[in-house]
Amino acid sequence: MGTITRWYSRNWKLTVPGTVLLAVAAVAASIFGFVLLLFSLMKSCDAYRLGLARAQSNRGLQERFGKPIEARWWLSGSISVSGPSGRANIAIPIRGPQAGGTVYVVAHKSAGQWSFDVLEAEVEGSLGRIDLLQPASEGR
């Protein structure tokens, strides 16, 4: 009997659970990496960046949320881009020193340009939404 075989026959009760635990950790790390990759791809989309920038520069939101307004980590929705066309329907959680909320972006891309169909912000604990497409909301 070889040295490794003798060691394994004495320590199999530790080796089997250790191997299973290592496999579970590898699968969990792979899933976490995949989710992180998806979020980073979504956050690199122009519809996300333009919508977030418009929310961050809106004076009405700055008054409600305080400065700076930052995107939170977890976002949801879908983005589909194929060359010069695409669609985006995403919810961006945001937080400022005074409040938190969500920016809703519904946009389409045509001839390489993104246009917003809906760009609204919702403040946690408040009724209604703030339309970020209306020029009147800039001063309020």
Backbone as JSON Lines, residues from 0, in Angstrom:
{"i":0,"aa":"M","n":[0.84,-1.18,0.0],"ca":[0.0,0.0,0.0],"c":[0.88,1.24,0.0]}
{"i":1,"aa":"G","n":[0.52,2.23,-0.86],"ca":[1.31,3.45,-0.95],"c":[1.03,4.39,0.21]}
{"i":2,"aa":"T","n":[1.89,5.37,0.35],"ca":[1.77,6.35,1.43],"c":[0.47,7.15,1.32]}
{"i":3,"aa":"I","n":[0.14,7.56,0.11],"ca":[-1.09,8.35,-0.09],"c":[-2.31,7.5,0.22]}
{"i":4,"aa":"T","n":[-2.33,6.26,-0.2],"ca":[-3.46,5.37,0.07],"c":[-3.64,5.15,1.56]}
{"i":5,"aa":"R","n":[-2.54,4.96,2.28],"ca":[-2.64,4.78,3.74],"c":[-3.15,6.05,4.4]}
{"i":6,"aa":"W","n":[-2.65,7.21,3.94],"ca":[-3.09,8.48,4.54],"c":[-4.58,8.68,4.29]}
{"i":7,"aa":"Y","n":[-5.04,8.4,3.06],"ca":[-6.45,8.58,2.72],"c":[-7.33,7.62,3.52]}
{"i":8,"aa":"S","n":[-6.9,6.38,3.68],"ca":[-7.72,5.42,4.43],"c":[-7.84,5.82,5.9]}
{"i":9,"aa":"R","n":[-6.84,6.53,6.44],"ca":[-6.92,7.0,7.83],"c":[-7.72,8.3,7.94]}
{"i":10,"aa":"N","n":[-7.74,9.15,6.88],"ca":[-8.32,10.49,6.98],"c":[-9.5,10.74,6.04]}
{"i":11,"aa":"W","n":[-10.14,9.72,5.55],"ca":[-11.21,9.89,4.59],"c":[-12.39,10.68,5.17]}
{"i":12,"aa":"K","n":[-12.62,10.6,6.47],"ca":[-13.73,11.33,7.08],"c":[-13.52,12.85,7.01]}
{"i":13,"aa":"L","n":[-12.29,13.29,6.9],"ca":[-12.0,14.72,6.72],"c":[-11.88,15.08,5.24]}
{"i":14,"aa":"T","n":[-11.38,14.18,4.44],"ca":[-11.13,14.47,3.03],"c":[-12.43,14.62,2.23]}
{"i":15,"aa":"V","n":[-13.39,13.74,2.44],"ca":[-14.64,13.79,1.67],"c":[-15.41,15.09,1.94]}
{"i":16,"aa":"P","n":[-15.68,15.46,3.2],"ca":[-16.38,16.73,3.42],"c":[-15.57,17.94,2.94]}
{"i":17,"aa":"G","n":[-14.26,17.88,3.07],"ca":[-13.42,18.98,2.6],"c":[-13.52,19.15,1.09]}
{"i":18,"aa":"T","n":[-13.54,18.05,0.37],"ca":[-13.67,18.09,-1.08],"c":[-15.03,18.63,-1.49]}
{"i":19,"aa":"V","n":[-16.08,18.18,-0.81],"ca":[-17.44,18.68,-1.11],"c":[-17.52,20.18,-0.81]}
{"i":20,"aa":"L","n":[-16.97,20.6,0.32],"ca":[-16.98,22.01,0.68],"c":[-16.22,22.85,-0.35]}
{"i":21,"aa":"L","n":[-15.11,22.35,-0.81],"ca":[-14.33,23.05,-1.82],"c":[-15.11,23.16,-3.13]}
{"i":22,"aa":"A","n":[-15.83,22.11,-3.52],"ca":[-16.63,22.15,-4.74],"c":[-17.77,23.16,-4.61]}
{"i":23,"aa":"V","n":[-18.44,23.18,-3.45],"ca":[-19.52,24.14,-3.22],"c":[-18.99,25.57,-3.25]}
{"i":24,"aa":"A","n":[-17.83,25.8,-2.66],"ca":[-17.22,27.13,-2.67],"c":[-16.86,27.55,-4.09]}
{"i":25,"aa":"A","n":[-16.39,26.64,-4.89],"ca":[-16.04,26.95,-6.29],"c":[-17.29,27.32,-7.09]}
{"i":26,"aa":"V","n":[-18.38,26.59,-6.89],"ca":[-19.63,26.91,-7.58],"c":[-20.16,28.27,-7.12]}
{"i":27,"aa":"A","n":[-20.14,28.54,-5.82],"ca":[-20.6,29.83,-5.3],"c":[-19.77,30.98,-5.85]}
{"i":28,"aa":"A","n":[-18.47,30.8,-5.91],"ca":[-17.58,31.83,-6.45],"c":[-17.86,32.07,-7.93]}
{"i":29,"aa":"S","n":[-18.15,31.01,-8.66],"ca":[-18.47,31.15,-10.08],"c":[-19.77,31.92,-10.28]}
{"i":30,"aa":"I","n":[-20.78,31.6,-9.48],"ca":[-22.07,32.31,-9.58],"c":[-21.88,33.78,-9.21]}
{"i":31,"aa":"F","n":[-21.16,34.07,-8.14],"ca":[-20.9,35.44,-7.73],"c":[-20.16,36.19,-8.83]}
{"i":32,"aa":"G","n":[-19.17,35.58,-9.44],"ca":[-18.42,36.21,-10.52],"c":[-19.3,36.5,-11.73]}
{"i":33,"aa":"F","n":[-20.19,35.58,-12.05],"ca":[-21.11,35.76,-13.17],"c":[-22.05,36.93,-12.91]}
{"i":34,"aa":"V","n":[-22.62,37.01,-11.71],"ca":[-23.52,38.12,-11.35],"c":[-22.76,39.44,-11.39]}
{"i":35,"aa":"L","n":[-21.56,39.46,-10.87],"ca":[-20.73,40.66,-10.89],"c":[-20.45,41.1,-12.33]}
{"i":36,"aa":"L","n":[-20.17,40.15,-13.2],"ca":[-19.94,40.45,-14.61],"c":[-21.19,41.04,-15.26]}
{"i":37,"aa":"L","n":[-22.35,40.46,-14.99],"ca":[-23.6,40.97,-15.55],"c":[-23.87,42.4,-15.1]}
{"i":38,"aa":"F","n":[-23.68,42.67,-13.81],"ca":[-23.91,44.02,-13.29],"c":[-22.94,45.02,-13.91]}
{"i":39,"aa":"S","n":[-21.69,44.62,-14.06],"ca":[-20.72,45.55,-14.64],"c":[-21.04,45.81,-16.11]}
{"i":40,"aa":"L","n":[-21.53,44.81,-16.83],"ca":[-21.94,45.02,-18.22],"c":[-23.15,45.95,-18.29]}
{"i":41,"aa":"M","n":[-24.12,45.76,-17.4],"ca":[-25.29,46.64,-17.4],"c":[-24.89,48.07,-17.05]}
{"i":42,"aa":"K","n":[-23.97,48.23,-16.11],"ca":[-23.57,49.56,-15.68],"c":[-22.69,50.26,-16.73]}
{"i":43,"aa":"S","n":[-22.14,49.52,-17.67],"ca":[-21.34,50.15,-18.72],"c":[-22.21,50.61,-19.89]}
{"i":44,"aa":"C","n":[-23.48,50.28,-19.88],"ca":[-24.39,50.67,-20.96],"c":[-24.68,52.17,-20.88]}
{"i":45,"aa":"D","n":[-24.74,52.83,-22.03],"ca":[-25.0,54.27,-22.08],"c":[-26.35,54.64,-21.48]}
{"i":46,"aa":"A","n":[-27.37,53.8,-21.64],"ca":[-28.68,54.11,-21.07],"c":[-28.6,54.22,-19.55]}
{"i":47,"aa":"Y","n":[-27.84,53.33,-18.92],"ca":[-27.64,53.38,-17.47],"c":[-26.89,54.65,-17.09]}
{"i":48,"aa":"R","n":[-25.77,54.89,-17.75],"ca":[-24.92,56.04,-17.4],"c":[-25.63,57.37,-17.63]}
{"i":49,"aa":"L","n":[-26.33,57.5,-18.76],"ca":[-27.04,58.74,-19.06],"c":[-28.19,58.98,-18.07]}
{"i":50,"aa":"G","n":[-28.93,57.93,-17.78],"ca":[-30.04,58.05,-16.82],"c":[-29.56,58.42,-15.43]}
{"i":51,"aa":"L","n":[-28.5,57.77,-14.98],"ca":[-27.95,58.06,-13.66],"c":[-27.39,59.48,-13.61]}
{"i":52,"aa":"A","n":[-26.69,59.9,-14.68],"ca":[-26.12,61.25,-14.71],"c":[-27.23,62.3,-14.67]}
{"i":53,"aa":"R","n":[-28.32,62.06,-15.38],"ca":[-29.43,63.01,-15.37],"c":[-30.04,63.09,-13.98]}
{"i":54,"aa":"A","n":[-30.17,61.96,-13.31],"ca":[-30.71,61.96,-11.93],"c":[-29.77,62.68,-10.98]}
{"i":55,"aa":"Q","n":[-28.48,62.43,-11.09],"ca":[-27.5,63.04,-10.19],"c":[-27.41,64.55,-10.36]}
{"i":56,"aa":"S","n":[-27.69,65.06,-11.55],"ca":[-27.59,66.49,-11.81],"c":[-28.91,67.23,-11.63]}
{"i":57,"aa":"N","n":[-29.99,66.52,-11.34],"ca":[-31.3,67.15,-11.18],"c":[-31.38,67.86,-9.82]}
{"i":58,"aa":"R","n":[-31.65,69.17,-9.86],"ca":[-31.68,69.96,-8.62],"c":[-32.79,69.51,-7.66]}
{"i":59,"aa":"G","n":[-33.93,69.14,-8.22],"ca":[-35.02,68.65,-7.38],"c":[-34.64,67.4,-6.6]}
{"i":60,"aa":"L","n":[-33.96,66.48,-7.27],"ca":[-33.5,65.26,-6.58],"c":[-32.4,65.58,-5.59]}
{"i":61,"aa":"Q","n":[-31.51,66.51,-5.93],"ca":[-30.44,66.89,-5.01],"c":[-31.0,67.45,-3.71]}
{"i":62,"aa":"E","n":[-32.12,68.2,-3.81],"ca":[-32.76,68.74,-2.6],"c":[-33.37,67.63,-1.76]}
{"i":63,"aa":"R","n":[-33.97,66.64,-2.39],"ca":[-34.63,65.55,-1.66],"c":[-33.64,64.53,-1.11]}
{"i":64,"aa":"F","n":[-32.61,64.21,-1.89],"ca":[-31.66,63.16,-1.52],"c":[-30.42,63.71,-0.83]}
{"i":65,"aa":"G","n":[-30.07,64.96,-1.1],"ca":[-28.8,65.51,-0.64],"c":[-27.72,65.16,-1.65]}
{"i":66,"aa":"K","n":[-26.53,65.73,-1.44],"ca":[-25.41,65.47,-2.35],"c":[-24.35,64.67,-1.62]}
{"i":67,"aa":"P","n":[-23.7,63.75,-2.24],"ca":[-23.88,63.28,-3.61],"c":[-24.96,62.21,-3.69]}
{"i":68,"aa":"I","n":[-25.54,62.08,-4.86],"ca":[-26.48,60.99,-5.15],"c":[-25.66,59.89,-5.82]}
{"i":69,"aa":"E","n":[-25.68,58.71,-5.23],"ca":[-24.87,57.61,-5.75],"c":[-25.74,56.39,-6.05]}
{"i":70,"aa":"A","n":[-25.33,55.63,-7.04],"ca":[-26.02,54.39,-7.38],"c":[-25.64,53.32,-6.36]}
{"i":71,"aa":"R","n":[-26.61,52.54,-5.98],"ca":[-26.34,51.39,-5.11],"c":[-25.88,50.22,-5.98]}
{"i":72,"aa":"W","n":[-25.48,49.15,-5.33],"ca":[-24.87,48.03,-6.04],"c":[-25.86,47.22,-6.87]}
{"i":73,"aa":"W","n":[-26.98,46.83,-6.28],"ca":[-27.91,45.9,-6.92],"c":[-28.86,46.64,-7.84]}
{"i":74,"aa":"L","n":[-28.9,46.31,-9.12],"ca":[-29.87,46.89,-10.02],"c":[-30.62,45.77,-10.71]}
{"i":75,"aa":"S","n":[-31.74,46.13,-11.32],"ca":[-32.54,45.1,-11.97],"c":[-33.05,45.62,-13.3]}
{"i":76,"aa":"G","n":[-33.45,44.7,-14.14],"ca":[-34.0,45.06,-15.44],"c":[-33.31,44.31,-16.55]}
{"i":77,"aa":"S","n":[-33.45,44.88,-17.75],"ca":[-32.85,44.22,-18.91],"c":[-32.35,45.27,-19.9]}
{"i":78,"aa":"I","n":[-31.29,44.91,-20.57],"ca":[-30.72,45.75,-21.62],"c":[-30.41,44.83,-22.79]}
{"i":79,"aa":"S","n":[-30.86,45.24,-23.96],"ca":[-30.6,44.46,-25.17],"c":[-30.09,45.43,-26.23]}
{"i":80,"aa":"V","n":[-28.88,45.19,-26.7],"ca":[-28.28,46.05,-27.71],"c":[-27.78,45.18,-28.86]}
{"i":81,"aa":"S","n":[-28.1,45.62,-30.06],"ca":[-27.62,44.94,-31.25],"c":[-27.17,46.01,-32.24]}
{"i":82,"aa":"G","n":[-25.89,46.28,-32.24],"ca":[-25.35,47.31,-33.12],"c":[-25.91,48.69,-32.78]}
{"i":83,"aa":"P","n":[-26.52,49.36,-33.76],"ca":[-27.01,50.72,-33.53],"c":[-28.4,50.79,-32.91]}
{"i":84,"aa":"S","n":[-28.98,49.65,-32.56],"ca":[-30.33,49.66,-31.97],"c":[-30.33,48.89,-30.66]}
{"i":85,"aa":"G","n":[-31.34,49.19,-29.84],"ca":[-31.43,48.49,-28.57],"c":[-32.59,48.97,-27.72]}
{"i":86,"aa":"R","n":[-32.78,48.3,-26.59],"ca":[-33.82,48.65,-25.63],"c":[-33.25,48.47,-24.23]}
{"i":87,"aa":"A","n":[-33.7,49.33,-23.33],"ca":[-33.29,49.22,-21.93],"c":[-34.5,49.47,-21.06]}
{"i":88,"aa":"N","n":[-34.66,48.66,-20.04],"ca":[-35.72,48.82,-19.05],"c":[-35.11,48.43,-17.71]}
{"i":89,"aa":"I","n":[-34.62,49.43,-16.97],"ca":[-33.85,49.15,-15.76],"c":[-34.32,50.01,-14.59]}
{"i":90,"aa":"A","n":[-34.11,49.47,-13.41],"ca":[-34.38,50.18,-12.15],"c":[-33.04,50.32,-11.44]}
{"i":91,"aa":"I","n":[-32.65,51.58,-11.19],"ca":[-31.36,51.87,-10.56],"c":[-31.6,52.35,-9.14]}
{"i":92,"aa":"P","n":[-31.24,51.57,-8.13],"ca":[-31.38,52.06,-6.76],"c":[-30.34,53.14,-6.48]}
{"i":93,"aa":"I","n":[-30.79,54.24,-5.86],"ca":[-29.88,55.35,-5.57],"c":[-30.0,55.73,-4.09]}
{"i":94,"aa":"R","n":[-28.98,56.41,-3.6],"ca":[-28.97,56.85,-2.2],"c":[-28.2,58.14,-2.12]}
{"i":95,"aa":"G","n":[-28.72,59.03,-1.28],"ca":[-28.04,60.27,-0.93],"c":[-27.97,60.35,0.58]}
{"i":96,"aa":"P","n":[-27.38,61.42,1.14],"ca":[-27.28,61.55,2.59],"c":[-28.64,61.66,3.29]}
{"i":97,"aa":"Q","n":[-29.67,62.13,2.57],"ca":[-30.97,62.37,3.21],"c":[-32.02,61.32,2.88]}
{"i":98,"aa":"A","n":[-31.88,60.61,1.77],"ca":[-32.93,59.67,1.36],"c":[-32.37,58.64,0.39]}
{"i":99,"aa":"G","n":[-33.19,57.65,0.12],"ca":[-32.89,56.63,-0.87],"c":[-34.07,56.51,-1.81]}
{"i":100,"aa":"G","n":[-33.88,55.85,-2.91],"ca":[-34.97,55.68,-3.86],"c":[-34.52,54.89,-5.07]}
{"i":101,"aa":"T","n":[-35.26,55.05,-6.15],"ca":[-35.01,54.3,-7.37],"c":[-35.22,55.2,-8.58]}
{"i":102,"aa":"V","n":[-34.33,55.08,-9.55],"ca":[-34.49,55.74,-10.84],"c":[-34.94,54.68,-11.83]}
{"i":103,"aa":"Y","n":[-36.04,54.95,-12.52],"ca":[-36.57,54.03,-13.52],"c":[-36.23,54.56,-14.91]}
{"i":104,"aa":"V","n":[-35.59,53.71,-15.71],"ca":[-35.16,54.08,-17.04],"c":[-35.79,53.12,-18.04]}
{"i":105,"aa":"V","n":[-36.55,53.68,-18.97],"ca":[-37.03,52.93,-20.13],"c":[-36.56,53.73,-21.34]}
{"i":106,"aa":"A","n":[-35.71,53.12,-22.16],"ca":[-35.11,53.84,-23.28],"c":[-34.97,52.92,-24.48]}
{"i":107,"aa":"H","n":[-34.83,53.55,-25.62],"ca":[-34.56,52.79,-26.84],"c":[-33.4,53.45,-27.58]}
{"i":108,"aa":"K","n":[-32.69,52.64,-28.32],"ca":[-31.54,53.12,-29.09],"c":[-31.86,52.93,-30.57]}
{"i":109,"aa":"S","n":[-31.75,54.01,-31.31],"ca":[-32.01,53.97,-32.74],"c":[-30.93,54.79,-33.43]}
{"i":110,"aa":"A","n":[-30.35,54.25,-34.48],"ca":[-29.27,54.9,-35.23],"c":[-28.13,55.32,-34.29]}
{"i":111,"aa":"G","n":[-27.87,54.51,-33.29],"ca":[-26.75,54.74,-32.38],"c":[-27.02,55.74,-31.27]}
{"i":112,"aa":"Q","n":[-28.23,56.28,-31.17],"ca":[-28.57,57.28,-30.15],"c":[-29.62,56.73,-29.19]}
{"i":113,"aa":"W","n":[-29.38,56.91,-27.88],"ca":[-30.35,56.51,-26.87],"c":[-31.35,57.63,-26.67]}
{"i":114,"aa":"S","n":[-32.63,57.29,-26.58],"ca":[-33.71,58.22,-26.27],"c":[-34.51,57.63,-25.13]}
{"i":115,"aa":"F","n":[-34.86,58.49,-24.16],"ca":[-35.62,58.03,-23.0],"c":[-37.11,58.06,-23.29]}
{"i":116,"aa":"D","n":[-37.78,56.96,-23.01],"ca":[-39.23,56.91,-23.04],"c":[-39.77,57.26,-21.66]}
{"i":117,"aa":"V","n":[-39.12,56.76,-20.63],"ca":[-39.45,57.05,-19.24],"c":[-38.14,57.27,-18.49]}
{"i":118,"aa":"L","n":[-38.1,58.32,-17.7],"ca":[-36.97,58.57,-16.81],"c":[-37.55,59.23,-15.57]}
{"i":119,"aa":"E","n":[-37.79,58.42,-14.55],"ca":[-38.46,58.89,-13.35],"c":[-37.7,58.44,-12.11]}
{"i":120,"aa":"A","n":[-37.85,59.22,-11.05],"ca":[-37.23,58.86,-9.77],"c":[-38.32,58.74,-8.72]}
{"i":121,"aa":"E","n":[-38.16,57.75,-7.87],"ca":[-39.09,57.51,-6.77],"c":[-38.3,57.61,-5.47]}
{"i":122,"aa":"V","n":[-38.82,58.4,-4.53],"ca":[-38.17,58.56,-3.23],"c":[-38.82,57.57,-2.28]}
{"i":123,"aa":"E","n":[-38.0,56.8,-1.53],"ca":[-38.54,55.84,-0.57],"c":[-39.44,56.56,0.43]}
{"i":124,"aa":"G","n":[-40.61,56.0,0.66],"ca":[-41.53,56.56,1.63],"c":[-42.4,57.69,1.08]}
{"i":125,"aa":"S","n":[-42.27,58.03,-0.18],"ca":[-43.07,59.09,-0.79],"c":[-44.0,58.5,-1.83]}
{"i":126,"aa":"L","n":[-45.1,59.16,-2.04],"ca":[-46.02,58.76,-3.09],"c":[-45.66,59.51,-4.36]}
{"i":127,"aa":"G","n":[-45.85,58.88,-5.48],"ca":[-45.58,59.53,-6.76],"c":[-44.12,59.45,-7.15]}
{"i":128,"aa":"R","n":[-43.88,59.9,-8.38],"ca":[-42.54,59.88,-8.93],"c":[-42.19,61.25,-9.49]}
{"i":129,"aa":"I","n":[-40.91,61.52,-9.58],"ca":[-40.41,62.77,-10.14],"c":[-40.0,62.49,-11.58]}
{"i":130,"aa":"D","n":[-40.62,63.2,-12.53],"ca":[-40.31,63.02,-13.95],"c":[-39.03,63.77,-14.27]}
{"i":131,"aa":"L","n":[-37.99,63.05,-14.63],"ca":[-36.69,63.67,-14.92],"c":[-36.57,64.13,-16.36]}
{"i":132,"aa":"L","n":[-37.6,63.9,-17.16],"ca":[-37.6,64.34,-18.55],"c":[-38.18,65.76,-18.67]}
{"i":133,"aa":"Q","n":[-38.92,66.21,-17.66],"ca":[-39.56,67.52,-17.7],"c":[-38.58,68.6,-17.29]}
{"i":134,"aa":"P","n":[-38.44,69.67,-18.09],"ca":[-37.54,70.76,-17.72],"c":[-37.95,71.43,-16.42]}
{"i":135,"aa":"A","n":[-39.24,71.42,-16.08],"ca":[-39.71,72.06,-14.83],"c":[-39.13,71.38,-13.61]}
{"i":136,"aa":"S","n":[-38.8,70.08,-13.7],"ca":[-38.26,69.37,-12.54],"c":[-36.82,69.76,-12.26]}
{"i":137,"aa":"E","n":[-36.15,70.41,-13.23],"ca":[-34.76,70.83,-13.04],"c":[-34.66,71.89,-11.94]}
{"i":138,"aa":"G","n":[-35.63,72.8,-11.89],"ca":[-35.53,73.87,-10.92],"c":[-36.17,73.53,-9.59]}
{"i":139,"aa":"R","n":[-36.82,72.43,-9.49],"ca":[-37.52,72.08,-8.25],"c":[-36.92,70.93,-7.54]}
